[in-house]
């Protein structure tokens, strides 16, 4: 899910928690925003009773414990929210662990800049591949996994053009969602009307692809009813 307004993300997650309240809900709060809002009773404050919701800050647990959480939530009806992709990449950013011969021949600030640029990029790919492996079984079991990603308005305009286009762009490998996700979506929230819209930019063909045959060509925008 792309978003450029934090209210759009919060509104959607609150709706999901409401609709999936009978399921087990796991939120990985890499950005700490949702935890802060919940602690201040701003997030999901209108719920009569707290659903089966577990929200945690990843730095409070080890990597192995995090994987165990995924496996635990894979055993039952679950909704998993990762907030956000940006924080996830930072969390798994292990650049500098490997030094090549070329790097050893570079001294001073230039060497550090090269390490940050090259290994940081590889770490991002490694973390995304890890996410894909972890949630491969969730896809088969139809367990929804939502990954949010903040982008500026100008970045979203470019990413939308890239996502819906059949042309190959030199930088297309950087569109991570297109590589790992079944859905690529954009969230928009208009506070004056209290309206939330979701624009489906692309759907990857799969086992349920035929059920979408009646939909118009992408991108396709829907208004989301926040009170089911």
GUDRENMI-798529 format. One record per residue (C-alpha): residue number from 1; residue in one letter; x, y, z. Coordinates in steps of 0.2 Angstrom, whole numbers, plus 5000, padded with zeros to 4 digits. Example, Ala and Ser with C-alpha at 12.3 -4.5 7.8 and 13.67 -1.06 7.14 Angstrom:
BEGIN
PT,num,residuo,X,Y,Z
PT,1,a,5062,4978,5039
PT,2,s,5068,4995,5036
END
This chain:
BEGIN
PT,num,residuo,X,Y,Z
PT,1,x,5000,5000,5000
PT,2,x,5007,5017,4995
PT,3,x,5002,5032,5005
PT,4,x,5007,5050,5006
PT,5,x,4995,5055,5020
PT,6,x,4997,5046,5037
PT,7,x,4979,5048,5040
PT,8,x,4975,5037,5025
PT,9,x,4986,5023,5032
PT,10,x,4979,5025,5050
PT,11,x,4961,5025,5043
PT,12,x,4963,5009,5033
PT,13,x,4972,5000,5047
PT,14,x,4958,5004,5059
PT,15,x,4945,4998,5047
PT,16,x,4954,4982,5044
PT,17,x,4956,4979,5063
PT,18,x,4937,4982,5064
PT,19,x,4932,4970,5050
PT,20,x,4945,4956,5055
PT,21,x,4942,4958,5074
PT,22,x,4937,4939,5075
PT,23,x,4954,4935,5068
PT,24,x,4971,4936,5076
PT,25,x,4979,4952,5071
PT,26,x,4998,4955,5071
PT,27,x,5005,4972,5068
PT,28,x,5024,4975,5066
PT,29,x,5027,4993,5070
PT,30,x,5043,4997,5062
PT,31,x,5039,5016,5062
PT,32,x,5033,5016,5080
PT,33,x,5018,5028,5075
PT,34,x,5004,5015,5078
PT,35,x,5011,5010,5095
PT,36,x,5012,5029,5100
PT,37,x,4994,5032,5095
PT,38,x,4988,5017,5104
PT,39,x,4997,5021,5120
PT,40,x,4989,5038,5119
PT,41,x,4972,5030,5116
PT,42,x,4970,5039,5099
PT,43,x,4972,5023,5088
PT,44,x,4956,5012,5088
PT,45,x,4949,5021,5103
PT,46,x,4931,5019,5097
PT,47,x,4932,4999,5098
PT,48,x,4920,4992,5112
PT,49,x,4933,4979,5116
PT,50,x,4950,4976,5110
PT,51,x,4951,4962,5097
PT,52,x,4964,4949,5096
PT,53,x,4977,4962,5092
PT,54,x,4996,4961,5095
PT,55,x,5007,4975,5091
PT,56,x,5025,4976,5094
PT,57,x,5041,4986,5091
PT,58,x,5053,4974,5082
PT,59,x,5068,4981,5091
PT,60,x,5061,4974,5107
PT,61,x,5063,4956,5101
PT,62,x,5076,4945,5092
PT,63,x,5076,4940,5073
PT,64,x,5072,4922,5078
PT,65,x,5057,4928,5089
PT,66,x,5050,4938,5075
PT,67,x,5051,4923,5063
PT,68,x,5042,4913,5077
PT,69,x,5029,4926,5077
PT,70,x,5026,4924,5058
PT,71,x,5025,4905,5060
PT,72,x,5013,4906,5075
PT,73,x,5001,4918,5065
PT,74,x,5002,4906,5050
PT,75,x,4993,4892,5060
PT,76,x,4976,4901,5061
PT,77,x,4965,4915,5053
PT,78,x,4976,4930,5054
PT,79,x,4979,4947,5047
PT,80,x,4997,4953,5047
PT,81,x,5001,4972,5045
PT,82,x,5019,4978,5042
PT,83,x,5021,4996,5045
PT,84,x,5031,5000,5035
PT,85,x,5042,4994,5021
PT,86,x,5054,5009,5024
PT,87,x,5056,5004,5042
PT,88,x,5058,4986,5037
PT,89,x,5072,4989,5025
PT,90,x,5081,5000,5038
PT,91,x,5079,4986,5051
PT,92,x,5087,4973,5039
PT,93,x,5100,4985,5033
PT,94,x,5116,4975,5036
PT,95,x,5127,4985,5024
PT,96,x,5146,4985,5028
PT,97,x,5146,4966,5033
PT,98,x,5155,4961,5017
PT,99,x,5170,4970,5010
PT,100,x,5176,4966,4993
PT,101,x,5194,4968,4986
PT,102,x,5188,4983,4977
PT,103,x,5182,4991,4993
PT,104,x,5198,4987,5002
PT,105,x,5208,4997,4989
PT,106,x,5197,5013,4992
PT,107,x,5202,5023,5007
PT,108,x,5193,5036,5018
PT,109,x,5176,5044,5015
PT,110,x,5175,5036,4998
PT,111,x,5176,5019,5004
PT,112,x,5162,5022,5017
PT,113,x,5151,5030,5004
PT,114,x,5153,5015,4992
PT,115,x,5149,5003,5006
PT,116,x,5133,5012,5011
PT,117,x,5128,5013,4993
PT,118,x,5132,4996,4987
PT,119,x,5129,4985,5002
PT,120,x,5114,4995,5008
PT,121,x,5105,4991,4991
PT,122,x,5110,4973,4992
PT,123,x,5103,4972,5010
PT,124,x,5086,4980,5004
PT,125,x,5085,4966,4991
PT,126,x,5089,4953,5004
PT,127,x,5076,4959,5016
PT,128,x,5063,4959,5003
PT,129,x,5067,4942,4997
PT,130,x,5066,4936,5016
PT,131,x,5049,4944,5017
PT,132,x,5043,4935,5001
PT,133,x,5049,4918,5008
PT,134,x,5041,4921,5025
PT,135,x,5024,4925,5018
PT,136,x,5024,4913,5003
PT,137,x,5014,4900,5014
PT,138,x,5002,4915,5019
PT,139,x,4998,4918,5001
PT,140,x,4993,4900,4998
PT,141,x,4982,4900,5014
PT,142,x,4975,4917,5009
PT,143,x,4981,4925,5024
PT,144,x,4982,4944,5020
PT,145,x,4998,4953,5023
PT,146,x,4998,4972,5022
PT,147,x,5014,4981,5019
PT,148,x,5013,5000,5019
PT,149,x,5025,5012,5011
PT,150,x,5026,5031,5013
PT,151,x,5031,5040,4997
PT,152,x,5031,5058,4993
PT,153,x,5017,5064,4980
PT,154,x,5030,5066,4966
PT,155,x,5037,5049,4970
PT,156,x,5020,5041,4969
PT,157,x,5016,5049,4953
PT,158,x,5032,5041,4945
PT,159,x,5029,5024,4953
PT,160,x,5011,5024,4947
PT,161,x,5017,5028,4930
PT,162,x,5030,5014,4931
PT,163,x,5018,5002,4939
PT,164,x,5004,5003,4926
PT,165,x,5015,5005,4911
PT,166,x,5020,4990,4901
PT,167,x,5036,4999,4896
PT,168,x,5053,4994,4904
PT,169,x,5061,5008,4914
PT,170,x,5079,5007,4918
PT,171,x,5075,5010,4937
PT,172,x,5060,4998,4937
PT,173,x,5070,4985,4948
PT,174,x,5067,4998,4962
PT,175,x,5048,4996,4962
PT,176,x,5049,4983,4976
PT,177,x,5030,4981,4977
PT,178,x,5029,4976,4959
PT,179,x,5041,4962,4963
PT,180,x,5034,4954,4979
PT,181,x,5016,4959,4980
PT,182,x,5000,4952,4973
PT,183,x,4992,4969,4974
PT,184,x,4999,4986,4971
PT,185,x,4988,5000,4978
PT,186,x,4987,5018,4983
PT,187,x,4978,5025,4998
PT,188,x,4970,5043,4998
PT,189,x,4960,5050,5012
PT,190,x,4950,5067,5011
PT,191,x,4947,5073,5029
PT,192,x,4934,5086,5025
PT,193,x,4923,5073,5018
PT,194,x,4929,5058,5029
PT,195,x,4931,5048,5013
PT,196,x,4944,5034,5010
PT,197,x,4949,5029,4993
PT,198,x,4959,5014,4987
PT,199,x,4966,5014,4969
PT,200,x,4971,4996,4964
PT,201,x,4986,4999,4952
PT,202,x,4990,4981,4947
PT,203,x,4984,4964,4952
PT,204,x,4996,4949,4948
PT,205,x,4987,4935,4940
PT,206,x,4984,4920,4951
PT,207,x,4971,4907,4957
PT,208,x,4958,4920,4960
PT,209,x,4961,4931,4944
PT,210,x,4945,4925,4936
PT,211,x,4935,4933,4949
PT,212,x,4941,4950,4944
PT,213,x,4937,4948,4926
PT,214,x,4922,4960,4928
PT,215,x,4932,4974,4934
PT,216,x,4938,4988,4923
PT,217,x,4956,4989,4917
PT,218,x,4968,4995,4930
PT,219,x,4970,5007,4938
PT,220,x,4953,5006,4947
PT,221,x,4947,5016,4961
PT,222,x,4935,5011,4975
PT,223,x,4928,5021,4989
PT,224,x,4930,5011,5006
PT,225,x,4915,5011,5018
PT,226,x,4923,5013,5035
PT,227,x,4908,5007,5044
PT,228,x,4905,4989,5039
END
